[in-house]
Amino acid sequence: MVQKYVSPVRVYKYPFELVMKAYERRFPSCPQIPVVINCDIISDWTSPDKSIKKTERKCKLHVDAPYLLKKIIGVDHVYFIQKNILNLRTRTLEIEAYNESFQSRVIVLETCRYFVHPENTEWTCFEQSAEVDIKSFLGFENTIEKLAMKQYSANIAKGKEVMEFFINELRSEGITTVPRWTRDPTSPEIDVEKELNEGEDTVTITEISLCSKPRRNSGQQSSKDCQSQLDSEYIQRYLGQLTLMQESRLVQLRKSVAQLHKSKIPSDTTLLRFLRARDFNVDKARTLLSESLSWRKKHNVDKVLSEYVVPQIVKSYFPGGWHHHDRDGRPVYLLRLGQMDVKGLLKTIGEDGLLKLTMHVCEEGLRLTEEATLTSGKPISTWCLLVDLEGLNMRHLWRPGIKALLHIIEIVEANYPETLGRVLIIRAPRVFPILWTLVSTFIDDVTRTKFLFYAGNDYQEPGGLIDYIPEENIPDFLGGQCKTNVVEGSLVPKSLYLTEGELGREGNPLTDDSMYHSVSLSKGQAHEVKLNITDAGSVITWDFDIIREDVTFTVTRRNTSPKHSSAGEEDCIKVEGPLLCRDGESVQGSHVCSTPGQYALSWSHQGDHKAQLMYYYEILSSADYRGSMSSLQSANSSFSALSTSQTATNR
């Protein structure tokens, strides 16, 4: 398999002729590059007008490999052939190097080019690429590939340092400028193309541009822009510290995307995020990106920021919004999840409306990180999510709401990967481990390591919020002095709920209603659901809406102790309730079953008119419920222990 490696363009802020003068000082040997033992000139040719020079060298290189491997292959050094073509007319130096040793087992081809900066003729650019094709090497193919890459990376890292060393050496000798080549009027005219190509493969000089300023995050970079070369200084300033291999993968993905997509494509920051999401595997990152680009086009995501109108329901009842920056310069998004009426929002704007809101938040996040990069002087590509769970209870575990949340998480993970730099979960209540168990499996392992959890008021202790958010930016509802624009969530009035027909017409069907059972009760009638619980510690959860009249709700357990069974009797013990539920109320709750047995959920009605309700229940096994604690603690996060019991809650 052929491995290809491409480095970004390196810029020397010196004229081409001075850089060439410094470059020649690397031969025949260079103490600053100890791997090169010696280079002997095989052939050297200069055109009559001295504008073109061809040089071929045979270089002896030290084998930087483990002692045992060197003994097995039987050599301490290898030979490479280097061919240089210096063209002073075009101010370019083309370099090709390939291995002479072990050619039947491995082929290494490296190409480099020095050329004048396209925007500043007093600067010089350098680009480098390599291919390694290991056919067979005594079973050491992977080791040889790693050694080759180690050496390639070391050469790239050392190259700029060595060039600067020799330029400083020239400066100390009083050489600060080297005159450009000019044609001597007395010298004969030459056919440049013929001289260059005689006995050689044709050398094609491609005009390039350099990417030296940031592109927009979403669909703001043309394929032509993307074909420009990446400047290493641009990478440092706008993308951050990357390893040489990561830089190479970014350059490869960039070129691949430019070839496949002729319209506008994502920025380099976005390309890098997709690479990180796939561990810098170019093929996998390209696949994920292509799917995301299709999704963006299908849903017209590029126009979300300019066209999305925040619904009044969201303005009034959605407790979330942007709030200053954290200590690392990331934009902070506040979400008071414990105060959010998930059911009310879904019943008014639907899942599609909640998804559009999420897309708008994500697109705003991309824009804010871009602005932070420009204003802070350092690359900012992620944001911080601060989630306040005070008020979280079983009503947040409404099944259609959970399913909608998981669907949205899947979409965000696929289309906005690596956008979360840190997630701070504070005031986590007892019910949170259940929610985390349901949600965490949909969050990738890398993202989960960014979660920090705090129960109760632990966030106010050392190691809490103050370590991550500047004191002046801590919200007032968390004990700080900073006011926020985030509304304090409340229940959405049922009068604002859309009917199922209206939700369907809006493209927001709540398809999970099929899991709900509808019951009508006459005066004195009761409806009972019997549940056989076999494991102590299992959790019964319920969610029901009273559609008409008042209903009394209870949870019972049949007592089958020996003293009762001997008499053939069974007593029912009330473990929850009775709870009087009024017309129009929604009720969610849970019960931890301390002992196995037969439990029953019961609704009864005593009014003169028929009552109607819709209900849903679920049993969480003890293993799943207790496992929610271990899943939290094994998520490589800072975590304060949470209790795992929950009583019924009524909204």
Secondary structure as a PSIPRED ss2 file (coil, helix, strand):
# PSIPRED VFORMAT (PSIPRED V4.0)

   1 M C   1.000  0.000  0.000
   2 V E   0.000  0.000  1.000
   3 Q E   0.000  0.000  1.000
   4 K E   0.000  0.000  1.000
   5 Y E   0.000  0.000  1.000
   6 V E   0.000  0.000  1.000
   7 S C   1.000  0.000  0.000
   8 P C   1.000  0.000  0.000
   9 V E   0.000  0.000  1.000
  10 R E   0.000  0.000  1.000
  11 V E   0.000  0.000  1.000
  12 Y E   0.000  0.000  1.000
  13 K C   1.000  0.000  0.000
  14 Y C   1.000  0.000  0.000
  15 P C   1.000  0.000  0.000
  16 F H   0.000  1.000  0.000
  17 E H   0.000  1.000  0.000
  18 L H   0.000  1.000  0.000
  19 V H   0.000  1.000  0.000
  20 M H   0.000  1.000  0.000
  21 K H   0.000  1.000  0.000
  22 A H   0.000  1.000  0.000
  23 Y H   0.000  1.000  0.000
  24 E H   0.000  1.000  0.000
  25 R C   1.000  0.000  0.000
  26 R C   1.000  0.000  0.000
  27 F C   1.000  0.000  0.000
  28 P C   1.000  0.000  0.000
  29 S C   1.000  0.000  0.000
  30 C C   1.000  0.000  0.000
  31 P C   1.000  0.000  0.000
  32 Q C   1.000  0.000  0.000
  33 I C   1.000  0.000  0.000
  34 P C   1.000  0.000  0.000
  35 V C   1.000  0.000  0.000
  36 V E   0.000  0.000  1.000
  37 I E   0.000  0.000  1.000
  38 N E   0.000  0.000  1.000
  39 C E   0.000  0.000  1.000
  40 D E   0.000  0.000  1.000
  41 I E   0.000  0.000  1.000
  42 I E   0.000  0.000  1.000
  43 S E   0.000  0.000  1.000
  44 D E   0.000  0.000  1.000
  45 W E   0.000  0.000  1.000
  46 T E   0.000  0.000  1.000
  47 S C   1.000  0.000  0.000
  48 P C   1.000  0.000  0.000
  49 D C   1.000  0.000  0.000
  50 K C   1.000  0.000  0.000
  51 S C   1.000  0.000  0.000
  52 I E   0.000  0.000  1.000
  53 K E   0.000  0.000  1.000
  54 K E   0.000  0.000  1.000
  55 T E   0.000  0.000  1.000
  56 E E   0.000  0.000  1.000
  57 R E   0.000  0.000  1.000
  58 K E   0.000  0.000  1.000
  59 C E   0.000  0.000  1.000
  60 K E   0.000  0.000  1.000
  61 L E   0.000  0.000  1.000
  62 H E   0.000  0.000  1.000
  63 V C   1.000  0.000  0.000
  64 D C   1.000  0.000  0.000
  65 A C   1.000  0.000  0.000
  66 P C   1.000  0.000  0.000
  67 Y H   0.000  1.000  0.000
  68 L H   0.000  1.000  0.000
  69 L H   0.000  1.000  0.000
  70 K H   0.000  1.000  0.000
  71 K H   0.000  1.000  0.000
  72 I H   0.000  1.000  0.000
  73 I H   0.000  1.000  0.000
  74 G C   1.000  0.000  0.000
  75 V C   1.000  0.000  0.000
  76 D C   1.000  0.000  0.000
  77 H E   0.000  0.000  1.000
  78 V E   0.000  0.000  1.000
  79 Y E   0.000  0.000  1.000
  80 F E   0.000  0.000  1.000
  81 I E   0.000  0.000  1.000
  82 Q E   0.000  0.000  1.000
  83 K E   0.000  0.000  1.000
  84 N E   0.000  0.000  1.000
  85 I E   0.000  0.000  1.000
  86 L E   0.000  0.000  1.000
  87 N E   0.000  0.000  1.000
  88 L C   1.000  0.000  0.000
  89 R C   1.000  0.000  0.000
  90 T C   1.000  0.000  0.000
  91 R C   1.000  0.000  0.000
  92 T E   0.000  0.000  1.000
  93 L E   0.000  0.000  1.000
  94 E E   0.000  0.000  1.000
  95 I E   0.000  0.000  1.000
  96 E E   0.000  0.000  1.000
  97 A E   0.000  0.000  1.000
  98 Y E   0.000  0.000  1.000
  99 N E   0.000  0.000  1.000
 100 E C   1.000  0.000  0.000
 101 S C   1.000  0.000  0.000
 102 F C   1.000  0.000  0.000
 103 Q C   1.000  0.000  0.000
 104 S C   1.000  0.000  0.000
 105 R C   1.000  0.000  0.000
 106 V E   0.000  0.000  1.000
 107 I E   0.000  0.000  1.000
 108 V E   0.000  0.000  1.000
 109 L E   0.000  0.000  1.000
 110 E E   0.000  0.000  1.000
 111 T E   0.000  0.000  1.000
 112 C E   0.000  0.000  1.000
 113 R E   0.000  0.000  1.000
 114 Y E   0.000  0.000  1.000
 115 F E   0.000  0.000  1.000
 116 V E   0.000  0.000  1.000
 117 H C   1.000  0.000  0.000
 118 P C   1.000  0.000  0.000
 119 E C   1.000  0.000  0.000
 120 N C   1.000  0.000  0.000
 121 T C   1.000  0.000  0.000
 122 E C   1.000  0.000  0.000
 123 W C   1.000  0.000  0.000
 124 T E   0.000  0.000  1.000
 125 C E   0.000  0.000  1.000
 126 F E   0.000  0.000  1.000
 127 E E   0.000  0.000  1.000
 128 Q E   0.000  0.000  1.000
 129 S E   0.000  0.000  1.000
 130 A E   0.000  0.000  1.000
 131 E E   0.000  0.000  1.000
 132 V E   0.000  0.000  1.000
 133 D E   0.000  0.000  1.000
 134 I E   0.000  0.000  1.000
 135 K C   1.000  0.000  0.000
 136 S C   1.000  0.000  0.000
 137 F C   1.000  0.000  0.000
 138 L C   1.000  0.000  0.000
 139 G C   1.000  0.000  0.000
 140 F C   1.000  0.000  0.000
 141 E H   0.000  1.000  0.000
 142 N H   0.000  1.000  0.000
 143 T H   0.000  1.000  0.000
 144 I H   0.000  1.000  0.000
 145 E H   0.000  1.000  0.000
 146 K H   0.000  1.000  0.000
 147 L H   0.000  1.000  0.000
 148 A H   0.000  1.000  0.000
 149 M H   0.000  1.000  0.000
 150 K H   0.000  1.000  0.000
 151 Q H   0.000  1.000  0.000
 152 Y H   0.000  1.000  0.000
 153 S H   0.000  1.000  0.000
 154 A H   0.000  1.000  0.000
 155 N H   0.000  1.000  0.000
 156 I H   0.000  1.000  0.000
 157 A H   0.000  1.000  0.000
 158 K H   0.000  1.000  0.000
 159 G H   0.000  1.000  0.000
 160 K H   0.000  1.000  0.000
 161 E H   0.000  1.000  0.000
 162 V H   0.000  1.000  0.000
 163 M H   0.000  1.000  0.000
 164 E H   0.000  1.000  0.000
 165 F H   0.000  1.000  0.000
 166 F H   0.000  1.000  0.000
 167 I H   0.000  1.000  0.000
 168 N H   0.000  1.000  0.000
 169 E H   0.000  1.000  0.000
 170 L H   0.000  1.000  0.000
 171 R H   0.000  1.000  0.000
 172 S H   0.000  1.000  0.000
 173 E C   1.000  0.000  0.000
 174 G C   1.000  0.000  0.000
 175 I C   1.000  0.000  0.000
 176 T C   1.000  0.000  0.000
 177 T C   1.000  0.000  0.000
 178 V C   1.000  0.000  0.000
 179 P C   1.000  0.000  0.000
 180 R C   1.000  0.000  0.000
 181 W C   1.000  0.000  0.000
 182 T C   1.000  0.000  0.000
 183 R C   1.000  0.000  0.000
 184 D C   1.000  0.000  0.000
 185 P C   1.000  0.000  0.000
 186 T C   1.000  0.000  0.000
 187 S C   1.000  0.000  0.000
 188 P C   1.000  0.000  0.000
 189 E C   1.000  0.000  0.000
 190 I C   1.000  0.000  0.000
 191 D C   1.000  0.000  0.000
 192 V H   0.000  1.000  0.000
 193 E H   0.000  1.000  0.000
 194 K H   0.000  1.000  0.000
 195 E H   0.000  1.000  0.000
 196 L H   0.000  1.000  0.000
 197 N H   0.000  1.000  0.000
 198 E C   1.000  0.000  0.000
 199 G C   1.000  0.000  0.000
 200 E C   1.000  0.000  0.000
 201 D C   1.000  0.000  0.000
 202 T C   1.000  0.000  0.000
 203 V C   1.000  0.000  0.000
 204 T C   1.000  0.000  0.000
 205 I C   1.000  0.000  0.000
 206 T C   1.000  0.000  0.000
 207 E C   1.000  0.000  0.000
 208 I C   1.000  0.000  0.000
 209 S C   1.000  0.000  0.000
 210 L E   0.000  0.000  1.000
 211 C E   0.000  0.000  1.000
 212 S C   1.000  0.000  0.000
 213 K C   1.000  0.000  0.000
 214 P C   1.000  0.000  0.000
 215 R C   1.000  0.000  0.000
 216 R C   1.000  0.000  0.000
 217 N C   1.000  0.000  0.000
 218 S C   1.000  0.000  0.000
 219 G C   1.000  0.000  0.000
 220 Q C   1.000  0.000  0.000
 221 Q E   0.000  0.000  1.000
 222 S C   1.000  0.000  0.000
 223 S H   0.000  1.000  0.000
 224 K H   0.000  1.000  0.000
 225 D H   0.000  1.000  0.000
 226 C H   0.000  1.000  0.000
 227 Q C   1.000  0.000  0.000
 228 S C   1.000  0.000  0.000
 229 Q E   0.000  0.000  1.000
 230 L E   0.000  0.000  1.000
 231 D E   0.000  0.000  1.000
 232 S H   0.000  1.000  0.000
 233 E H   0.000  1.000  0.000
 234 Y H   0.000  1.000  0.000
 235 I H   0.000  1.000  0.000
 236 Q H   0.000  1.000  0.000
 237 R H   0.000  1.000  0.000
 238 Y H   0.000  1.000  0.000
 239 L H   0.000  1.000  0.000
 240 G C   1.000  0.000  0.000
 241 Q C   1.000  0.000  0.000
 242 L C   1.000  0.000  0.000
 243 T C   1.000  0.000  0.000
 244 L H   0.000  1.000  0.000
 245 M H   0.000  1.000  0.000
 246 Q H   0.000  1.000  0.000
 247 E H   0.000  1.000  0.000
 248 S H   0.000  1.000  0.000
 249 R H   0.000  1.000  0.000
 250 L H   0.000  1.000  0.000
 251 V H   0.000  1.000  0.000
 252 Q H   0.000  1.000  0.000
 253 L H   0.000  1.000  0.000
 254 R H   0.000  1.000  0.000
 255 K H   0.000  1.000  0.000
 256 S H   0.000  1.000  0.000
 257 V H   0.000  1.000  0.000
 258 A H   0.000  1.000  0.000
 259 Q H   0.000  1.000  0.000
 260 L H   0.000  1.000  0.000
 261 H C   1.000  0.000  0.000
 262 K C   1.000  0.000  0.000
 263 S C   1.000  0.000  0.000
 264 K C   1.000  0.000  0.000
 265 I E   0.000  0.000  1.000
 266 P C   1.000  0.000  0.000
 267 S C   1.000  0.000  0.000
 268 D H   0.000  1.000  0.000
 269 T H   0.000  1.000  0.000
 270 T H   0.000  1.000  0.000
 271 L H   0.000  1.000  0.000
 272 L H   0.000  1.000  0.000
 273 R H   0.000  1.000  0.000
 274 F H   0.000  1.000  0.000
 275 L H   0.000  1.000  0.000
 276 R H   0.000  1.000  0.000
 277 A H   0.000  1.000  0.000
 278 R C   1.000  0.000  0.000
 279 D C   1.000  0.000  0.000
 280 F C   1.000  0.000  0.000
 281 N C   1.000  0.000  0.000
 282 V H   0.000  1.000  0.000
 283 D H   0.000  1.000  0.000
 284 K H   0.000  1.000  0.000
 285 A H   0.000  1.000  0.000
 286 R H   0.000  1.000  0.000
 287 T H   0.000  1.000  0.000
 288 L H   0.000  1.000  0.000
 289 L H   0.000  1.000  0.000
 290 S H   0.000  1.000  0.000
 291 E H   0.000  1.000  0.000
 292 S H   0.000  1.000  0.000
 293 L H   0.000  1.000  0.000
 294 S H   0.000  1.000  0.000
 295 W H   0.000  1.000  0.000
 296 R H   0.000  1.000  0.000
 297 K H   0.000  1.000  0.000
 298 K H   0.000  1.000  0.000
 299 H C   1.000  0.000  0.000
 300 N C   1.000  0.000  0.000
 301 V H   0.000  1.000  0.000
 302 D H   0.000  1.000  0.000
 303 K H   0.000  1.000  0.000
 304 V H   0.000  1.000  0.000
 305 L H   0.000  1.000  0.000
 306 S H   0.000  1.000  0.000
 307 E H   0.000  1.000  0.000
 308 Y C   1.000  0.000  0.000
 309 V C   1.000  0.000  0.000
 310 V C   1.000  0.000  0.000
 311 P C   1.000  0.000  0.000
 312 Q H   0.000  1.000  0.000
 313 I H   0.000  1.000  0.000
 314 V H   0.000  1.000  0.000
 315 K H   0.000  1.000  0.000
 316 S H   0.000  1.000  0.000
 317 Y H   0.000  1.000  0.000
 318 F C   1.000  0.000  0.000
 319 P C   1.000  0.000  0.000
 320 G E   0.000  0.000  1.000
 321 G E   0.000  0.000  1.000
 322 W E   0.000  0.000  1.000
 323 H E   0.000  0.000  1.000
 324 H E   0.000  0.000  1.000
 325 H E   0.000  0.000  1.000
 326 D C   1.000  0.000  0.000
 327 R C   1.000  0.000  0.000
 328 D C   1.000  0.000  0.000
 329 G C   1.000  0.000  0.000
 330 R C   1.000  0.000  0.000
 331 P E   0.000  0.000  1.000
 332 V E   0.000  0.000  1.000
 333 Y E   0.000  0.000  1.000
 334 L E   0.000  0.000  1.000
 335 L E   0.000  0.000  1.000
 336 R C   1.000  0.000  0.000
 337 L H   0.000  1.000  0.000
 338 G H   0.000  1.000  0.000
 339 Q H   0.000  1.000  0.000
 340 M C   1.000  0.000  0.000
 341 D C   1.000  0.000  0.000
 342 V H   0.000  1.000  0.000
 343 K H   0.000  1.000  0.000
 344 G H   0.000  1.000  0.000
 345 L H   0.000  1.000  0.000
 346 L H   0.000  1.000  0.000
 347 K H   0.000  1.000  0.000
 348 T H   0.000  1.000  0.000
 349 I C   1.000  0.000  0.000
 350 G H   0.000  1.000  0.000
 351 E H   0.000  1.000  0.000
 352 D H   0.000  1.000  0.000
 353 G H   0.000  1.000  0.000
 354 L H   0.000  1.000  0.000
 355 L H   0.000  1.000  0.000
 356 K H   0.000  1.000  0.000
 357 L H   0.000  1.000  0.000
 358 T H   0.000  1.000  0.000
 359 M H   0.000  1.000  0.000
 360 H H   0.000  1.000  0.000
 361 V H   0.000  1.000  0.000
 362 C H   0.000  1.000  0.000
 363 E H   0.000  1.000  0.000
 364 E H   0.000  1.000  0.000
 365 G H   0.000  1.000  0.000
 366 L H   0.000  1.000  0.000
 367 R H   0.000  1.000  0.000
 368 L H   0.000  1.000  0.000
 369 T H   0.000  1.000  0.000
 370 E H   0.000  1.000  0.000
 371 E H   0.000  1.000  0.000
 372 A H   0.000  1.000  0.000
 373 T H   0.000  1.000  0.000
 374 L H   0.000  1.000  0.000
 375 T H   0.000  1.000  0.000
 376 S H   0.000  1.000  0.000
 377 G C   1.000  0.000  0.000
 378 K C   1.000  0.000  0.000
 379 P C   1.000  0.000  0.000
 380 I C   1.000  0.000  0.000
 381 S C   1.000  0.000  0.000
 382 T C   1.000  0.000  0.000
 383 W E   0.000  0.000  1.000
 384 C E   0.000  0.000  1.000
 385 L E   0.000  0.000  1.000
 386 L E   0.000  0.000  1.000
 387 V E   0.000  0.000  1.000
 388 D E   0.000  0.000  1.000
 389 L C   1.000  0.000  0.000
 390 E C   1.000  0.000  0.000
 391 G C   1.000  0.000  0.000
 392 L C   1.000  0.000  0.000
 393 N C   1.000  0.000  0.000
 394 M H   0.000  1.000  0.000
 395 R H   0.000  1.000  0.000
 396 H H   0.000  1.000  0.000
 397 L H   0.000  1.000  0.000
 398 W C   1.000  0.000  0.000
 399 R H   0.000  1.000  0.000
 400 P H   0.000  1.000  0.000
 401 G H   0.000  1.000  0.000
 402 I H   0.000  1.000  0.000
 403 K H   0.000  1.000  0.000
 404 A H   0.000  1.000  0.000
 405 L H   0.000  1.000  0.000
 406 L H   0.000  1.000  0.000
 407 H H   0.000  1.000  0.000
 408 I H   0.000  1.000  0.000
 409 I H   0.000  1.000  0.000
 410 E H   0.000  1.000  0.000
 411 I H   0.000  1.000  0.000
 412 V H   0.000  1.000  0.000
 413 E H   0.000  1.000  0.000
 414 A H   0.000  1.000  0.000
 415 N H   0.000  1.000  0.000
 416 Y C   1.000  0.000  0.000
 417 P C   1.000  0.000  0.000
 418 E C   1.000  0.000  0.000
 419 T C   1.000  0.000  0.000
 420 L E   0.000  0.000  1.000
 421 G E   0.000  0.000  1.000
 422 R E   0.000  0.000  1.000
 423 V E   0.000  0.000  1.000
 424 L E   0.000  0.000  1.000
 425 I E   0.000  0.000  1.000
 426 I E   0.000  0.000  1.000
 427 R E   0.000  0.000  1.000
 428 A E   0.000  0.000  1.000
 429 P C   1.000  0.000  0.000
 430 R C   1.000  0.000  0.000
 431 V C   1.000  0.000  0.000
 432 F H   0.000  1.000  0.000
 433 P H   0.000  1.000  0.000
 434 I H   0.000  1.000  0.000
 435 L H   0.000  1.000  0.000
 436 W H   0.000  1.000  0.000
 437 T H   0.000  1.000  0.000
 438 L H   0.000  1.000  0.000
 439 V H   0.000  1.000  0.000
 440 S H   0.000  1.000  0.000
 441 T C   1.000  0.000  0.000
 442 F C   1.000  0.000  0.000
 443 I C   1.000  0.000  0.000
 444 D C   1.000  0.000  0.000
 445 D H   0.000  1.000  0.000
 446 V H   0.000  1.000  0.000
 447 T H   0.000  1.000  0.000
 448 R H   0.000  1.000  0.000
 449 T C   1.000  0.000  0.000
 450 K C   1.000  0.000  0.000
 451 F E   0.000  0.000  1.000
 452 L E   0.000  0.000  1.000
 453 F E   0.000  0.000  1.000
 454 Y E   0.000  0.000  1.000
 455 A E   0.000  0.000  1.000
 456 G C   1.000  0.000  0.000
 457 N C   1.000  0.000  0.000
 458 D H   0.000  1.000  0.000
 459 Y H   0.000  1.000  0.000
 460 Q H   0.000  1.000  0.000
 461 E C   1.000  0.000  0.000
 462 P C   1.000  0.000  0.000
 463 G C   1.000  0.000  0.000
 464 G C   1.000  0.000  0.000
 465 L H   0.000  1.000  0.000
 466 I H   0.000  1.000  0.000
 467 D H   0.000  1.000  0.000
 468 Y C   1.000  0.000  0.000
 469 I C   1.000  0.000  0.000
 470 P C   1.000  0.000  0.000
 471 E H   0.000  1.000  0.000
 472 E H   0.000  1.000  0.000
 473 N H   0.000  1.000  0.000
 474 I C   1.000  0.000  0.000
 475 P E   0.000  0.000  1.000
 476 D H   0.000  1.000  0.000
 477 F H   0.000  1.000  0.000
 478 L H   0.000  1.000  0.000
 479 G C   1.000  0.000  0.000
 480 G C   1.000  0.000  0.000
 481 Q C   1.000  0.000  0.000
 482 C E   0.000  0.000  1.000
 483 K C   1.000  0.000  0.000
 484 T C   1.000  0.000  0.000
 485 N C   1.000  0.000  0.000
 486 V C   1.000  0.000  0.000
 487 V C   1.000  0.000  0.000
 488 E C   1.000  0.000  0.000
 489 G C   1.000  0.000  0.000
 490 S C   1.000  0.000  0.000
 491 L C   1.000  0.000  0.000
 492 V C   1.000  0.000  0.000
 493 P C   1.000  0.000  0.000
 494 K H   0.000  1.000  0.000
 495 S H   0.000  1.000  0.000
 496 L H   0.000  1.000  0.000
 497 Y C   1.000  0.000  0.000
 498 L C   1.000  0.000  0.000
 499 T C   1.000  0.000  0.000
 500 E H   0.000  1.000  0.000
 501 G H   0.000  1.000  0.000
 502 E H   0.000  1.000  0.000
 503 L H   0.000  1.000  0.000
 504 G H   0.000  1.000  0.000
 505 R H   0.000  1.000  0.000
 506 E C   1.000  0.000  0.000
 507 G C   1.000  0.000  0.000
 508 N C   1.000  0.000  0.000
 509 P C   1.000  0.000  0.000
 510 L C   1.000  0.000  0.000
 511 T H   0.000  1.000  0.000
 512 D H   0.000  1.000  0.000
 513 D H   0.000  1.000  0.000
 514 S H   0.000  1.000  0.000
 515 M H   0.000  1.000  0.000
 516 Y C   1.000  0.000  0.000
 517 H E   0.000  0.000  1.000
 518 S E   0.000  0.000  1.000
 519 V E   0.000  0.000  1.000
 520 S E   0.000  0.000  1.000
 521 L E   0.000  0.000  1.000
 522 S C   1.000  0.000  0.000
 523 K C   1.000  0.000  0.000
 524 G C   1.000  0.000  0.000
 525 Q C   1.000  0.000  0.000
 526 A E   0.000  0.000  1.000
 527 H E   0.000  0.000  1.000
 528 E E   0.000  0.000  1.000
 529 V E   0.000  0.000  1.000
 530 K E   0.000  0.000  1.000
 531 L E   0.000  0.000  1.000
 532 N E   0.000  0.000  1.000
 533 I E   0.000  0.000  1.000
 534 T C   1.000  0.000  0.000
 535 D C   1.000  0.000  0.000
 536 A C   1.000  0.000  0.000
 537 G C   1.000  0.000  0.000
 538 S C   1.000  0.000  0.000
 539 V E   0.000  0.000  1.000
 540 I E   0.000  0.000  1.000
 541 T E   0.000  0.000  1.000
 542 W E   0.000  0.000  1.000
 543 D E   0.000  0.000  1.000
 544 F E   0.000  0.000  1.000
 545 D E   0.000  0.000  1.000
 546 I E   0.000  0.000  1.000
 547 I E   0.000  0.000  1.000
 548 R E   0.000  0.000  1.000
 549 E C   1.000  0.000  0.000
 550 D C   1.000  0.000  0.000
 551 V E   0.000  0.000  1.000
 552 T E   0.000  0.000  1.000
 553 F E   0.000  0.000  1.000
 554 T E   0.000  0.000  1.000
 555 V E   0.000  0.000  1.000
 556 T E   0.000  0.000  1.000
 557 R E   0.000  0.000  1.000
 558 R E   0.000  0.000  1.000
 559 N E   0.000  0.000  1.000
 560 T C   1.000  0.000  0.000
 561 S C   1.000  0.000  0.000
 562 P H   0.000  1.000  0.000
 563 K H   0.000  1.000  0.000
 564 H H   0.000  1.000  0.000
 565 S H   0.000  1.000  0.000
 566 S C   1.000  0.000  0.000
 567 A C   1.000  0.000  0.000
 568 G C   1.000  0.000  0.000
 569 E C   1.000  0.000  0.000
 570 E C   1.000  0.000  0.000
 571 D E   0.000  0.000  1.000
 572 C E   0.000  0.000  1.000
 573 I E   0.000  0.000  1.000
 574 K E   0.000  0.000  1.000
 575 V E   0.000  0.000  1.000
 576 E E   0.000  0.000  1.000
 577 G E   0.000  0.000  1.000
 578 P E   0.000  0.000  1.000
 579 L E   0.000  0.000  1.000
 580 L E   0.000  0.000  1.000
 581 C E   0.000  0.000  1.000
 582 R C   1.000  0.000  0.000
 583 D C   1.000  0.000  0.000
 584 G C   1.000  0.000  0.000
 585 E C   1.000  0.000  0.000
 586 S E   0.000  0.000  1.000
 587 V E   0.000  0.000  1.000
 588 Q E   0.000  0.000  1.000
 589 G E   0.000  0.000  1.000
 590 S E   0.000  0.000  1.000
 591 H E   0.000  0.000  1.000
 592 V E   0.000  0.000  1.000
 593 C C   1.000  0.000  0.000
 594 S C   1.000  0.000  0.000
 595 T C   1.000  0.000  0.000
 596 P C   1.000  0.000  0.000
 597 G E   0.000  0.000  1.000
 598 Q E   0.000  0.000  1.000
 599 Y E   0.000  0.000  1.000
 600 A E   0.000  0.000  1.000
 601 L E   0.000  0.000  1.000
 602 S E   0.000  0.000  1.000
 603 W E   0.000  0.000  1.000
 604 S E   0.000  0.000  1.000
 605 H C   1.000  0.000  0.000
 606 Q C   1.000  0.000  0.000
 607 G C   1.000  0.000  0.000
 608 D C   1.000  0.000  0.000
 609 H C   1.000  0.000  0.000
 610 K C   1.000  0.000  0.000
 611 A E   0.000  0.000  1.000
 612 Q E   0.000  0.000  1.000
 613 L E   0.000  0.000  1.000
 614 M E   0.000  0.000  1.000
 615 Y E   0.000  0.000  1.000
 616 Y E   0.000  0.000  1.000
 617 Y E   0.000  0.000  1.000
 618 E E   0.000  0.000  1.000
 619 I E   0.000  0.000  1.000
 620 L E   0.000  0.000  1.000
 621 S C   1.000  0.000  0.000
 622 S H   0.000  1.000  0.000
 623 A H   0.000  1.000  0.000
 624 D H   0.000  1.000  0.000
 625 Y H   0.000  1.000  0.000
 626 R H   0.000  1.000  0.000
 627 G H   0.000  1.000  0.000
 628 S H   0.000  1.000  0.000
 629 M H   0.000  1.000  0.000
 630 S H   0.000  1.000  0.000
 631 S H   0.000  1.000  0.000
 632 L H   0.000  1.000  0.000
 633 Q H   0.000  1.000  0.000
 634 S C   1.000  0.000  0.000
 635 A C   1.000  0.000  0.000
 636 N C   1.000  0.000  0.000
 637 S C   1.000  0.000  0.000
 638 S C   1.000  0.000  0.000
 639 F C   1.000  0.000  0.000
 640 S C   1.000  0.000  0.000
 641 A C   1.000  0.000  0.000
 642 L C   1.000  0.000  0.000
 643 S C   1.000  0.000  0.000
 644 T C   1.000  0.000  0.000
 645 S C   1.000  0.000  0.000
 646 Q C   1.000  0.000  0.000
 647 T C   1.000  0.000  0.000
 648 A C   1.000  0.000  0.000
 649 T E   0.000  0.000  1.000
 650 N E   0.000  0.000  1.000
 651 R C   1.000  0.000  0.000
